Amino acid sequence: MKSAFAALFLLALLPAQAAEDSQIYIRQLESTYRHARTLEAKFLQEYSESGRVTRTEAGIAYFRRPGKMRWEYAAPENNLFVVDGKFAWFYVPADRTASRVAARDSSDWRTPLALLAGEMKVSRVCSRVNMAAEQPKDTTLVRIDCTVRGTEKETKAGKPHDTAYFEIKKSSGELQRVVVIGSGGVRMEMQFSNWKFDPPAGDELFHFQPPKGVAIVDGDQLMAGPAQSLP
């Protein structure tokens, strides 16, 4: 009887212990990036659906406080995603189009990573975090589960929250991998490497000026009508 009671007691402690452990690594992640004004890293981005990879892209990402990001895609084609602090822009040179949406309303899966250009508080992105039940085979990494907060519009509309997990290097606190899983089963994976802290990244890098003749599509009007073009 005593052994059974002890076992039940230990099981009751496990969730609390897991929550405490997750906070240790989250604090380590936050501390690693918090003091850098600018960041740079190589990335590999992969989309999949129903277990099948649908698209793979690669390039370099830059972050600058407060609230600015630049994702330069080099493969398989040159695209650009910029958050200038007010708007999120996505520019596709081959299509001669650029979409624009208020950064606070953007549901783009890269946007949660803006925490790297903000106060570096994971709680701004995740409403809840805990140790993942399945940990990486690479024991130098730890996996933390996250319930993504979503935008204000999504919350008011009652849209289901996406889930995500972070893989963090135990030794350095560096972010190795982020996976976001949408409510519809679509999965986005982002792998990072070659992190640079406080590299040269001037404010002009995070300013997007659409070239002449490029169609500008406002995010709130994507379904409302044709795009406008610069003269």
C-alpha positions as CSV (number, residue, x, y, z in Angstrom):
1,M,0.0,0.0,0.0
2,K,2.8,2.4,0.9
3,S,4.6,1.7,-2.3
4,A,1.5,2.3,-4.3
5,F,0.9,5.6,-2.5
6,A,4.5,6.6,-3.2
7,A,4.1,5.9,-6.9
8,L,0.9,7.9,-7.1
9,F,2.6,10.8,-5.3
10,L,5.5,10.7,-7.7
11,L,3.2,10.7,-10.7
12,A,1.4,13.7,-9.3
13,L,4.7,15.6,-9.1
14,L,5.7,14.9,-12.7
15,P,3.6,17.6,-14.4
16,A,4.9,20.2,-11.9
17,Q,8.5,19.0,-12.4
18,A,8.0,19.1,-16.2
19,A,6.7,22.7,-16.0
20,E,9.6,23.7,-13.8
21,D,12.2,22.1,-16.2
22,S,10.6,23.8,-19.2
23,Q,10.9,27.2,-17.5
24,I,14.6,26.6,-16.9
25,Y,15.3,26.2,-20.6
26,I,12.9,29.0,-21.7
27,R,14.8,31.4,-19.4
28,Q,18.0,30.1,-20.9
29,L,16.7,30.8,-24.4
30,E,15.5,34.3,-23.5
31,S,18.8,35.1,-21.8
32,T,20.8,34.0,-24.8
33,Y,19.1,36.4,-27.2
34,R,17.9,39.2,-25.0
35,H,21.0,41.4,-25.0
36,A,21.7,41.4,-28.7
37,R,20.4,44.3,-30.6
38,T,20.7,42.6,-34.0
39,L,20.8,38.9,-34.9
40,E,21.6,36.9,-38.1
41,A,21.2,33.2,-38.9
42,K,21.0,30.8,-41.8
43,F,17.6,29.0,-42.1
44,L,16.0,26.1,-43.8
45,Q,12.2,26.2,-44.0
46,E,10.1,23.2,-44.8
47,Y,6.3,23.0,-45.3
48,S,4.5,19.7,-45.1
49,E,0.9,18.4,-45.2
50,S,-0.4,14.9,-44.4
51,G,3.1,13.8,-43.8
52,R,4.3,14.9,-47.3
53,V,6.8,17.7,-47.8
54,T,5.3,20.3,-50.1
55,R,8.0,23.0,-50.2
56,T,11.5,23.6,-48.9
57,E,13.2,27.0,-48.9
58,A,16.5,28.4,-47.5
59,G,18.1,31.7,-46.9
60,I,19.3,34.2,-44.3
61,A,17.2,35.9,-41.6
62,Y,18.0,39.1,-39.8
63,F,16.4,40.5,-36.6
64,R,16.6,44.0,-35.1
65,R,15.1,45.5,-32.1
66,P,12.5,46.8,-31.7
67,G,10.2,44.4,-33.7
68,K,12.0,44.2,-37.1
69,M,12.8,41.2,-39.3
70,R,14.1,40.4,-42.7
71,W,14.0,37.0,-44.3
72,E,16.0,36.7,-47.6
73,Y,15.1,33.6,-49.5
74,A,17.7,32.4,-51.9
75,A,16.4,28.9,-52.8
76,P,14.5,27.7,-54.7
77,E,13.8,31.3,-55.7
78,N,14.5,34.8,-54.5
79,N,11.7,36.1,-52.3
80,L,11.7,38.6,-49.4
81,F,9.7,38.8,-46.2
82,V,10.1,42.0,-44.1
83,V,8.6,43.2,-40.9
84,D,9.4,46.9,-40.5
85,G,7.8,47.4,-37.1
86,K,4.4,48.5,-38.6
87,F,3.8,46.3,-41.6
88,A,4.7,42.8,-42.7
89,W,5.6,42.6,-46.4
90,F,6.1,39.6,-48.6
91,Y,7.7,40.3,-52.0
92,V,7.8,37.8,-54.9
93,P,10.0,39.4,-57.6
94,A,9.0,36.7,-60.2
95,D,5.3,37.6,-59.8
96,R,5.9,41.3,-59.5
97,T,3.7,41.4,-56.4
98,A,4.0,42.5,-52.8
99,S,1.5,41.8,-50.1
100,R,1.2,44.0,-47.0
101,V,-0.6,43.5,-43.7
102,A,-0.4,45.2,-40.3
103,A,2.3,43.4,-38.4
104,R,0.0,43.0,-35.3
105,D,-2.6,41.3,-37.5
106,S,-0.2,39.0,-39.4
107,S,-0.9,35.3,-39.0
108,D,2.2,34.4,-41.0
109,W,4.1,31.6,-39.3
110,R,7.3,33.5,-39.3
111,T,5.8,36.3,-37.3
112,P,5.9,34.6,-33.9
113,L,9.7,34.5,-34.4
114,A,9.6,38.3,-34.0
115,L,10.1,37.6,-30.3
116,L,13.8,37.5,-31.3
117,A,13.5,41.1,-32.2
118,G,11.4,42.1,-29.2
119,E,11.6,41.8,-25.5
120,M,12.5,38.2,-25.9
121,K,9.6,36.9,-23.8
122,V,8.3,33.6,-24.9
123,S,5.1,34.3,-23.0
124,R,4.3,36.9,-25.7
125,V,4.1,34.1,-28.2
126,C,3.0,31.1,-26.2
127,S,0.1,31.0,-23.8
128,R,1.5,27.8,-22.3
129,V,4.8,25.9,-22.4
130,N,5.9,22.6,-21.1
131,M,8.4,19.9,-21.7
132,A,7.6,17.8,-24.8
133,A,6.7,14.2,-24.1
134,E,9.0,13.1,-26.9
135,Q,12.5,14.5,-26.6
136,P,15.0,14.7,-29.5
137,K,17.3,11.8,-30.1
138,D,20.1,14.3,-30.0
139,T,20.7,14.6,-26.2
140,T,22.4,17.9,-26.6
141,L,19.0,19.4,-27.4
142,V,15.8,19.9,-25.4
143,R,12.3,20.2,-26.9
144,I,9.7,22.5,-25.4
145,D,6.0,22.5,-26.4
146,C,4.1,25.8,-27.0
147,T,0.5,26.7,-27.4
148,V,0.6,29.7,-29.8
149,R,-1.4,32.7,-28.8
150,G,-2.5,33.8,-32.2
151,T,-3.6,37.3,-33.3
152,E,-6.3,39.4,-31.6
153,K,-8.5,38.9,-34.7
154,E,-8.1,35.1,-34.5
155,T,-8.9,35.0,-30.8
156,K,-12.1,37.1,-31.3
157,A,-13.1,34.8,-34.2
158,G,-12.6,31.7,-32.0
159,K,-10.1,30.3,-34.4
160,P,-8.3,27.2,-32.9
161,H,-4.8,27.9,-31.7
162,D,-1.8,26.5,-33.5
163,T,0.7,24.4,-31.6
164,A,4.5,24.6,-31.8
165,Y,7.7,23.3,-30.3
166,F,11.2,24.7,-29.9
167,E,14.4,22.7,-29.9
168,I,17.0,24.5,-27.8
169,K,20.7,23.7,-27.4
170,K,21.2,22.8,-23.7
171,S,24.8,24.1,-23.7
172,S,24.2,27.6,-25.2
173,G,20.5,28.3,-25.2
174,E,20.6,28.8,-28.9
175,L,17.4,28.1,-30.9
176,Q,18.1,25.2,-33.2
177,R,14.6,24.3,-34.6
178,V,11.0,25.6,-34.5
179,V,8.0,23.5,-35.7
180,V,4.6,25.0,-36.0
181,I,1.5,22.8,-36.6
182,G,-1.7,24.5,-37.8
183,S,-5.1,23.4,-36.7
184,G,-5.6,22.0,-40.3
185,G,-2.6,19.8,-40.0
186,V,-0.3,21.9,-42.1
187,R,3.2,21.8,-40.6
188,M,6.1,24.4,-40.9
189,E,9.6,23.6,-39.8
190,M,12.4,26.1,-39.4
191,Q,16.0,25.0,-38.7
192,F,18.6,27.6,-37.8
193,S,22.4,27.5,-37.9
194,N,25.4,29.9,-37.8
195,W,23.8,32.4,-35.3
196,K,25.6,35.8,-35.2
197,F,25.0,38.2,-32.3
198,D,25.1,41.9,-33.0
199,P,26.2,41.7,-36.7
200,P,26.1,44.8,-38.8
201,A,22.4,45.2,-39.7
202,G,21.3,48.8,-40.2
203,D,17.8,50.1,-40.0
204,E,17.7,50.4,-43.8
205,L,17.8,46.6,-44.1
206,F,14.3,46.5,-42.6
207,H,12.8,49.1,-44.8
208,F,10.9,47.8,-47.9
209,Q,10.2,50.0,-50.8
210,P,8.3,48.2,-53.6
211,P,9.9,48.7,-57.0
212,K,8.0,50.6,-59.6
213,G,5.3,48.5,-61.4
214,V,5.0,46.0,-58.6
215,A,1.4,45.2,-57.6
216,I,0.7,46.0,-53.9
217,V,-2.0,43.7,-52.3
218,D,-3.3,44.8,-48.9
219,G,-3.7,41.9,-46.6
220,D,-7.3,43.0,-45.7
221,Q,-8.2,43.2,-49.3
222,L,-6.8,40.0,-50.7
223,M,-10.3,38.7,-51.5
224,A,-11.8,42.1,-52.1
225,G,-10.4,43.2,-55.5
226,P,-7.5,43.6,-57.8
227,A,-4.1,44.7,-56.6
228,Q,-2.8,48.2,-57.0
229,S,0.4,49.0,-58.8
230,L,3.0,51.6,-58.2
231,P,3.2,54.2,-61.0
